[in-house]
Amino acid sequence: MKGFRDRAEVAVVLRLIEQRIRVLPGERVPLRQAAGRVLTADVVSEVAVPGFDRAAMDGYAVRGEDTFGASLYSPVELRLIGEVRAGRQFEGRCQAGQAIRITTGAPLPSGADAVLPAEQAEEHGGLVVVREPVPPGRHVGRRGEDVACGSKVLSAGRTLRPQDLGVLAAIGVAEVEVVRRPQTAILITGDELLPCGSKPQGVQIVDSNSIILEALVQRDGGLPRVGPILPDHRETLKRAISECQADVILITGGTSVGQEDHIPSLIAELGELTVHGVAMRPASPTGLGFVNGRPVFLLPGNPVSCLAAYEFFAGPAVRRLGGRPMDWPHRRVVRPLAAKIVSTIGRVDYVRVQLVDGAAAPLAVSGASILTTTTRADGFVIVPADCEGYPPGASVEVFLYDA
């Protein structure tokens, strides 16, 4: 057993990820499966929406000039010649002195240029009594006012929201080109581990890292693939890594410098161990390598360290592969510190905090195996490498766990 000779700076590792990892190619998917996916190209509409002038409310299609001068004491009478509803076309033309009953969304009949709201008129014996004028163009949705034909509707790189899918449906898109979701293999190692869902037995503990990583990968747009727990057996681990065909590999456990920590040397043997040891707390045993061109993240076995290492490094890589921004996906607030945080120059600290009475109270700066510090916490504070910490009352940025 030996310690780390040196540790890479967090910023250096992030730059390496940005330089070495590229966005995956695109694929076409049905529109109903495109929510949360990232567009590979601009979407330009081939149609106008709406494709016709239409009524913006229930009432009467009229020629606006026919209503001029109408008032409560001097109403104008128009002859009712028919009705048109949404999805149907009025056969004929609205002539001078005529009105056509119309519903919201129905196409405006030829000759009409305004819609008189139903509450501003009365019907009597085939006549529409108008008591308030309506100018031409009023209460009419014009062709192309929502989407003009030939206009760019959405830009490449956009993560599709539900309302985006609605716009795409409105312009007749059935399939859309999006970045392929990164296949993410999650390899869990350790003779001491029992499968998730088991009860702890004797000196064995239950694997909690796989379910945390699976949820984080899904949050970041990846497709997690969790395999069975792997024993601390060198040849078994070597075979699992070398046969893995995922876009990115996450390995937790066996990544430090102990006698049973085979992963670092295996990555070096099978490909390239680029980073092993990072100047941060927790998660200093984190590593990054490449096997067959695929990034491999060595995540510590301690749960809080595993979480921190994913958030700092693996998460940005999964998001980048899927075409998303590498930046933190957390909502942020600024709060005063309830107690001091002590750090060391040259090291980044991931400090869990609770929000109490409007202030951020540090829960722990150590204890990488105490997972409940993250469930009691509302979020975390990052102490940068050029800072020795913060005094009580200092304003700090809190990254919130909850959306």
N, C-alpha and C positions, 0 to 999 in steps of 0.2 A: 504494500500500500504506500502511496505517495501523494502529496498534496499537489495543487496546481502551481506550476512555475510562474505563470502570469495569467491574467484575465483580460479578455477583450473588452473594450468600452462598448456600452450599449449602442451609442450612436454609430460606431464603426460597424457593428453587426447589422443594424438597420440599413445602412448604406449598402452593405454587401447584398442584403436581400433585394433591395431596389435594383441593384446592378445586375444580379444574376438570375432573377426570376422574372419571367415574361408572362403576359396575359395569354391564356389559352385560346385556341381557335374557336370560331363560332359554329353553331348548329341551328337548324330550323326546328322550331317547336310549335305546336298548336297554341293559339292565343290563350286558351284556358289554362295552359301550363306555364305561362310566361311571367306571372307575378313574381316580383323580386329578382328577376333575371336582368342582365345587363345588355343593352343594345350594342351590336357591333357596327351599325351603320345608321346614318340619318334615315328617318322615315319621311318621305315626301308624298303628300296626298294626290291621288289621281282623280279625285272627285271633289266637288264642293259640298259642304254641309252647312245648312240644309241645301238640298239640290233644287229648291224652288222657294218662291216667296210664300210665307205661311202666316196663319193667324196666330198672334201671340196671346190671345184670350178668346173666351166665348163671346159671341155677339153677332154683329151683322157686317158683312162685307159691303162696302159702299164706295161711291166716288166722293172723296172728301169735299169737293167743291159744292156738292149737292146739299151738304149740311150747313154751309155758311149762313149765318144769320139766325140759326135756330136758337130759341131760348125758352125758358119756362112759360113765358106769356105769349110767345109767338113761335110755336113748334112748326117743324117741317115734316111733311108726310111723304114717305117713300113707299112704292109698291113692292111688296114681298113676292119674289118670283121663284123661290126655291130654297134648297138647303144643301150644304156640303159638309161632310164629316171627314175626320182624319183618315188618310189612306184612300180617299176617293177623289175623283176629279169632277168638277162641275161642268156639265155639258152646256155650253152657251156662254153668253157674255153679259156683264153687268152694264146696262145702258143708263143714260141720264134718268134720274128720278126713281131708280130701282134699288132694292136691297136684297141680299141673300143671307139667310141664316147660316152661321158658320161656327164650328167648334175649334178649340185650341189645337194647333198643329195641322189643321186642314189647309190644303193649298188655296191660295188666294185666287178667286175666279178672275178670268180675263176681264179687263175693263175696270175692276175695283182697284183702289189704291190705299184703302184704310179699313180699319175694323172699328166699328162703333160698339163699345162695351154694352152688354145686355142690360146693365143697370141704368144706362143713360137713355133707354128707349122703351117703348111699350108697343105691343101688337094689338091692333083692333081691326077685325074684319078684313084681313089681308093687307093691312097697311102697317108700316112701322112708323110710329110717332117719335120724332127726334126732338129732344128738348135741350140738347147741348151740341155744339159743333165739334167735329173731329177733323183735324187737318190731314192732308194727304201724307201717307207714310206712318201715321200713328198706329201703334199696336200691331205692326207688321214685322215679322222676322224675315229679313232679306236673304236671298240666295247667297251662300258663301259667307254669311256674317260670323259663323262659328269657325269654319275651316274653308279657306280659299283653295280652289283647285291649283295644284302646283306649289303650294306652300309647304315649308318644312314643319312637320307636326312635332317630332321628337328628335333629339340629337343623339348621336353615337356616344356611348359611355353612360347613358342614363339608366339608373336602376328603376325598373318599371313598377309603378304604383297602381293600385286598383283603378283609379280614375284614368290613368294612361291607357289601360286595357280598354276602358270604355270608349276613349277617343279612337283607338285603333279599330275597334269593332265598328264604330260609326262610319269610318272611311272604307270599310269593306276588307280589312286585313284579316285573313284566316290563319296565317302562320307568320312568325316573326323570327328574324335572325338574332340570336343572342349568344353571349360567351358561354362556352361549355362549363358546366359546374365542375370544379376540381374534385376528382376522386381522391379521398383522403383516407389512407390506411392508418388505423390506430392499433399499434402493437403494444400489448401490456406484458411486462416480464416480471418474474419473481416467484421463487419457490414458496414464499410465505403467503401468497395470495389465494383467496377463494373467489369464485365468480360473483359478479354483482347479483344481488338477490339472495345470497347465502347468509347464514348467521355466523358470526365470529366463533371460531372453535379453537380452544387451547391457545397456542402461540401463533395461530394463523389469523390474518386479518382479511377483510373483504375489500376487493378492488373497488375503489370509488373514482379513480382517475378516468376510467374509460367512459363512464356515463357523463362526467363533467366535460370531457373533451368532445364527446359526441354532440352534446347540446351546443357547445361553442362553435364547432365546425358548421352545424346547421345554421346557427345565427349568422355566420359569416358567408353563407351561400355555398358551402361545400357539401359533398355527399360523403358522409362518414361511413367507413366500413370497419367494424370492430371484430377482430379475430379472437380465437380462444387465448387464454392466458398461456404465455410461453415460459418454459422452465429456464432456469439459469444454466443452460447447457450450450456451450459455444457453437457446436455444429448445428443444433436445432435453430438457434438464433440466426446463424449465417444463412441457412437455407431459407428461412422466412423472409429475411431482408432481400436476398438476391432474387427470389422468385416474385417479389411484390411488384405489381404493375400499376400501382396507383400514381397519380400526378404528384402527390406529396405524401411523405411518410412521417408519422409522429410515433416516437418510441418513448415510453415512460418506464423508468426503472432500469437498473444496470448501466447507468450513464455516467457514473462518477469515476472514482479512482480506486475502488476497493477490489479485492481479489475476485469477486463475482461480477464485477462491472465489465462485461465483455464488449458492450456496444461500441465504445469509442474506437477500440482497436479493430473491430470488425468493419466499421465504416471506413477506416483508413485502408484496410485491406481490400475492400470491395470497390472503393472509389476514392473519395477525398474527404478527409476530416478537416474542414476549414476553420472551425472555431470549437474550442473545448475549454469552457470556463469563461464566465462573463462577470464583470465588475458590477454586481448588483446584489441586493438582499431583499427577499430570499431568491433562490434559484440560481446561485452562482455556478452549479455544475452543468448548466445548460450548454448544449453543443449544437453545431450546425455542420452538415456535410452534404455531399452529393454522391449518389450512386446511380449510374447509368443516366446521368443528366438530371435526375429527379432530386429535389431537396429533401433532406432527412433532418428532422429536428429531434435532438436528444433532450428530453424533458425529464427533470428530476422526479423521483418516485414520491417524495413527500407532497401531499395534496396541494398545499398553498403554493409551494414552489412550482409545481406542475401548472397550476392555474396562472401564476405570474409569468412563467416562461412562455406559455401559450399566448397570453395577452400581449406581451412585448414583442414576440418574434414570429411564432407560428401563425397567429391570427392575421397579422399584416400580410404574410405570404399567401395564405388561403384567399384572402380578399383580393390581393393583386392578381393571382392566377385567374380568379373569376371575374376580373375586370372592375372590381370595386376599389375605392380609395384605400390606401394602406392605413390612414389615420384611425385613431381610436374611435370605435362606434358608440361610445358612451356619451350620454348627456352630461353636461358639466355645470357646476355652480361654484361660486366663490363664497367662502365662509371664513370667519376668524377661527383660529385654533384655540381649543379649550385647554390644551396643555402642550408643552414643548415637544418637538421631535428632534432627536439627536442623530446626525449622520456623520459620514466621513468623506472628506474631499476625495474625488476619484471614483466614488461608488454611487450607484443609483439605488434608492430605497423605494419599495412598494409598501406603503403603510395603510393598513385598513383603519377606517374611521367610522364612528357613529355620529349622526347629526342630532345633537341634544341642545334644546333651547336656542336654536339658531347658530350653534357653534359646532365645529368638527372636533370630536374627541378621539384621539388615537387609541386603538384597541391593543395593537401589538406591533412591534417592529421586528420581532423574532418569532420563533415558534412555527417553523415551516410545516409541521405535521398537525397543527391545531386548525383543522378545517372549519370549525365552528366560528372562528374569528371572522370568516368571510360571510357566514350566515347572519351573525349579529351585526355586521357592518352594513352601513348604507352605501358605502363606496370606498374609494381609496385615494390617497394623495401620493404623488410621485415627487420624491426629493431628487433633484438633478445632481449630476456628478460634481458640479462646481459649487455645491452648497453644503455647509456643515449642519444644516437643519434649520428649524424655525422656532422662534420664541413664542410663548403664549400670546394670543391676540393677533398674531400675524395672519394676514389674509392669504388663504391658500385655495388653489383650484381643486375641487373634489370631483372625481369621476364617479358617477352614480351607477351602481349595479342595475337598478331598475330602469326600464325605458321611460 
